[in-house]
């Protein structure tokens, strides 16, 4: 089993996690156990687990949480997954999370295109990569944002430009104990 700190707080049982890891490593991205595990991890905000599954698959994955807290999972290629709201999803979308497995957490051209298109329907976004998650918030939904923005003009001027949070800090900020750390 691939270890996750404080596994008991993931909402998963070990058999489901093991099956999800195996399916991901075999790139069986339509596997019901894998999709269920991703949905459960997202519902528990355990983005470390979502990222690990993506790394095991060597593929980008996407999680979209809609206005009613419904969770939608999508898989892409080794280098791309786009924001694709499915039929029935309710906007505004609360969060779009996607991965850059074993690569930097940054806003790629595909990502910035998705953010630009999502300016009127997406509240926040996150990319999971190395050294950890990178967040952005949309000032269209929160006028009090005072952070620097991705761009000074156009739709990206609504999105904050934040540095990635190293995984060890993310664990600490989310009160997840990591073995070997005080």
MILUMGU-91541 format. One record per residue (C-alpha): residue in one letter; x, y, z. Coordinates in steps of 0.5 Angstrom, whole numbers, plus 500, padded with zeros to 3 digits. Layout:
MILUMGU-91541
[rec A,[X,Y,Z]];
...
//
This chain:
MILUMGU-91541
[rec X,[500,500,500]];
[rec X,[502,507,498]];
[rec X,[503,511,505]];
[rec X,[499,517,506]];
[rec X,[500,521,513]];
[rec X,[494,520,518]];
[rec X,[490,515,513]];
[rec X,[484,514,518]];
[rec X,[482,522,516]];
[rec X,[482,520,508]];
[rec X,[475,517,509]];
[rec X,[478,511,505]];
[rec X,[479,504,507]];
[rec X,[485,500,506]];
[rec X,[482,495,501]];
[rec X,[479,501,497]];
[rec X,[486,505,497]];
[rec X,[490,499,495]];
[rec X,[485,498,489]];
[rec X,[486,505,487]];
[rec X,[493,505,487]];
[rec X,[494,499,483]];
[rec X,[488,502,478]];
[rec X,[492,508,477]];
[rec X,[499,505,476]];
[rec X,[496,501,471]];
[rec X,[493,507,468]];
[rec X,[486,504,469]];
[rec X,[483,511,470]];
[rec X,[475,509,469]];
[rec X,[476,504,474]];
[rec X,[470,505,479]];
[rec X,[475,504,485]];
[rec X,[480,509,483]];
[rec X,[474,514,481]];
[rec X,[471,513,488]];
[rec X,[477,514,492]];
[rec X,[479,520,488]];
[rec X,[472,523,490]];
[rec X,[472,521,497]];
[rec X,[479,524,498]];
[rec X,[477,530,495]];
[rec X,[471,531,499]];
[rec X,[476,530,505]];
[rec X,[480,535,502]];
[rec X,[486,530,502]];
[rec X,[489,533,496]];
[rec X,[496,529,497]];
[rec X,[492,523,496]];
[rec X,[489,526,489]];
[rec X,[496,528,487]];
[rec X,[499,521,489]];
[rec X,[494,517,484]];
[rec X,[496,522,479]];
[rec X,[503,521,480]];
[rec X,[502,513,480]];
[rec X,[498,514,473]];
[rec X,[503,519,470]];
[rec X,[497,522,468]];
[rec X,[494,529,470]];
[rec X,[487,529,473]];
[rec X,[482,534,475]];
[rec X,[477,535,480]];
[rec X,[471,540,480]];
[rec X,[467,542,486]];
[rec X,[460,545,483]];
[rec X,[456,550,487]];
[rec X,[452,544,490]];
[rec X,[458,541,493]];
[rec X,[458,535,487]];
[rec X,[465,532,485]];
[rec X,[467,531,478]];
[rec X,[473,527,476]];
[rec X,[476,527,470]];
[rec X,[483,524,467]];
[rec X,[487,527,462]];
[rec X,[494,526,458]];
[rec X,[501,526,461]];
[rec X,[501,533,460]];
[rec X,[494,536,460]];
[rec X,[487,536,463]];
[rec X,[483,542,462]];
[rec X,[477,545,466]];
[rec X,[471,541,463]];
[rec X,[464,542,467]];
[rec X,[460,536,465]];
[rec X,[453,536,464]];
[rec X,[449,537,470]];
[rec X,[454,541,474]];
[rec X,[452,547,477]];
[rec X,[456,554,477]];
[rec X,[459,558,480]];
[rec X,[464,552,481]];
[rec X,[467,552,488]];
[rec X,[474,549,486]];
[rec X,[478,546,480]];
[rec X,[484,542,482]];
[rec X,[488,539,477]];
[rec X,[495,536,477]];
[rec X,[502,536,474]];
[rec X,[505,529,476]];
[rec X,[512,530,478]];
[rec X,[512,537,475]];
[rec X,[512,544,478]];
[rec X,[506,547,480]];
[rec X,[505,553,476]];
[rec X,[499,556,471]];
[rec X,[501,553,464]];
[rec X,[498,556,458]];
[rec X,[493,550,458]];
[rec X,[491,552,465]];
[rec X,[491,560,464]];
[rec X,[486,559,458]];
[rec X,[482,555,463]];
[rec X,[482,560,468]];
[rec X,[481,566,463]];
[rec X,[475,562,461]];
[rec X,[472,560,468]];
[rec X,[473,567,470]];
[rec X,[465,568,471]];
[rec X,[464,561,473]];
[rec X,[470,559,478]];
[rec X,[471,561,485]];
[rec X,[478,558,486]];
[rec X,[483,553,483]];
[rec X,[489,549,485]];
[rec X,[494,546,481]];
[rec X,[498,540,485]];
[rec X,[505,539,483]];
[rec X,[512,540,486]];
[rec X,[514,542,491]];
[rec X,[506,542,493]];
[rec X,[500,546,491]];
[rec X,[499,552,488]];
[rec X,[492,556,489]];
[rec X,[489,562,486]];
[rec X,[483,566,488]];
[rec X,[478,569,483]];
[rec X,[477,577,485]];
[rec X,[470,576,481]];
[rec X,[467,573,487]];
[rec X,[471,576,492]];
[rec X,[473,584,491]];
[rec X,[477,584,497]];
[rec X,[483,580,495]];
[rec X,[489,584,495]];
[rec X,[494,579,493]];
[rec X,[498,580,486]];
[rec X,[495,578,480]];
[rec X,[497,573,475]];
[rec X,[496,579,470]];
[rec X,[495,586,470]];
[rec X,[490,586,464]];
[rec X,[484,581,461]];
[rec X,[481,576,465]];
[rec X,[487,573,468]];
[rec X,[487,580,472]];
[rec X,[482,577,476]];
[rec X,[486,571,479]];
[rec X,[491,572,485]];
[rec X,[498,570,483]];
[rec X,[500,566,489]];
[rec X,[507,562,491]];
[rec X,[506,554,491]];
[rec X,[506,551,498]];
[rec X,[511,546,500]];
[rec X,[508,539,502]];
[rec X,[511,539,509]];
[rec X,[507,546,510]];
[rec X,[501,544,507]];
[rec X,[501,538,512]];
[rec X,[502,543,518]];
[rec X,[497,548,515]];
[rec X,[492,542,515]];
[rec X,[494,539,522]];
[rec X,[496,533,519]];
[rec X,[502,529,522]];
[rec X,[507,527,518]];
[rec X,[512,521,521]];
[rec X,[518,524,523]];
[rec X,[516,531,524]];
[rec X,[515,535,530]];
//
